Amino acid sequence: MTTGVWILGDQLWLGQAALAQHHNPPAKTPVLLIESRQYAQQRRYHAQKLVLVWSAMRHFAAELQGAGWPVSYEIAEDFETPLRQWIQAQRITRLQVMEPSDRPFLTFLQTLDLPCDLEIMPNNHFLWSVDGFKAWASNRKSLLMESFYREGRKRFDILMAGKEPVGGQWNFDKENRQPPKGKLDTPEPLTFGPDDITQAVIAAVQQADWPTFGNLEPFHWAVTRDQARQVLDHFIHTRLTTFGPYQDAMVTGEDTMWHALLSPYLNLGLLQPLEVIDAVEKAYSERDLPLNSVEGFIRQVMGWREYMRGLYWYVDEAYFDRNFFDHDRPLPDFFWTGETEMNCLHQVINQVQRTGYGHHIQRLMILANFSLIAGLQPQAVEAWFHAVFIDAYDWVMQTNVLGMGLFADGGVLASKPYSASANYVNRMSDYCQGCRYNPKQKTGDDACPFNFFYWDFLDRHRDKLQSQGRMSFILKNLDKMKPEDLVEIRDRAANFWSP
């Protein structure tokens, strides 16, 4: 009997389920990693996403080899051909793979007709197992993230004082929504120069004969676990203190603000969620850090991240095709080019082009908000998010974009649509200051598209929105609007796309 382990590109951790059991005695288990060029062409991925994943994979393979593991690293057109060749060459009788994070890849695995036994090990890169989330969700009428988050805090004893939350409350959101004011003294993010391995990957992506998105260089992301841990330490010591109050703020020229920049590494397996949470909680107790910043960050990792992943595996396949508002407008070209007179969209898309990164409010309240109120086709928007963000995977984007961002699921995830006019953008950013549109106008030639699309969205879908209890107050404002203004709003929304 020869057991082999296939390590997928987002499972780069010595403690991952398929690898961990072979540590002692010193491993002689054959290990395989595969770069699939065909897989890289499924979407118009951000060039830096390809570099990050492939460089991290090559570094991890080198780490394993240095520790004595017999590693095969294949660069191939597809996954199946090198996998079969390796199984034959190594005389593998049992193949172990940790369960993929994405449903489509699990389906691919299960449909392989391999000349050996296939054992899929439970994924241990998350705090909650798939079955654990299902057990939590199965007896509930509604799947509120807040309830899930509180259960997680109790279960893992994070920021708890006995049975009560530290500080006497679970949620410090009200303290974490400050708009940017005056000159912000934001810290520089920790960056890394590409080493020889990364330079080789950059060259490979540069020579690729398929389309990618965004700028390939400069490439500054961490590609090893050691570097990712440095980013975590840097966040705790230079960014965490002020992370909370301004986590929703957006400022021109400030790509990262006080954000942690840890999601790419968590999603690759270079960092584990509990080690990140434990490090932040330890810093809180030792350095008396502001609780609103600490809780706000832990909420993102322990709350939203785990909740989105759990929900992704809990819903049925039909969820991913839902389109509650029947929106069918194609994705506009400017999502790929950034060439639009709406400065907020121009700034955010340009930032994503340069870096592959945008923080959660740029994604939710600029990109997804516009997509929702302008009536863009939900699955097309999700596919774009998946392609262009450096931390994007199917499990990340499906529920985040379709459920939270676009309300395409009709309220399975969110209690109301995250729709907003230019007033929100103007309050939480400086983008409106450099824009040719007026954020205070919803009619007239200078009217901001966020305004007329917002009111047109409410008008078009009033019947459906009326059933969302938290929307009834906002919808009453339609009745106060002058009839001629509403006619113009409808007209501007309909004709915005005309040449």
Helices and strands as residue ranges (DSSP letters): E 3-6, H 17-20, E 31-36, H 37-40, H 47-66, E 71-76, H 80-89, E 94-98, H 103-111, E 117-121, H 130-137, H 145-156, E 160-161, E 164-165, G 166-168, G 173-175, H 196-206, H 225-238, H 240-243, H 263-268, H 273-287, H 291-298, I 299-305, H 306-314, G 317-321, H 334-337, H 343-355, H 360-361, I 362-368, H 369-373, H 378-388, H 394-397, I 398-405, H 422-428, G 431-434, H 449-460, H 462-466, G 469-471, H 472-480, H 483-495
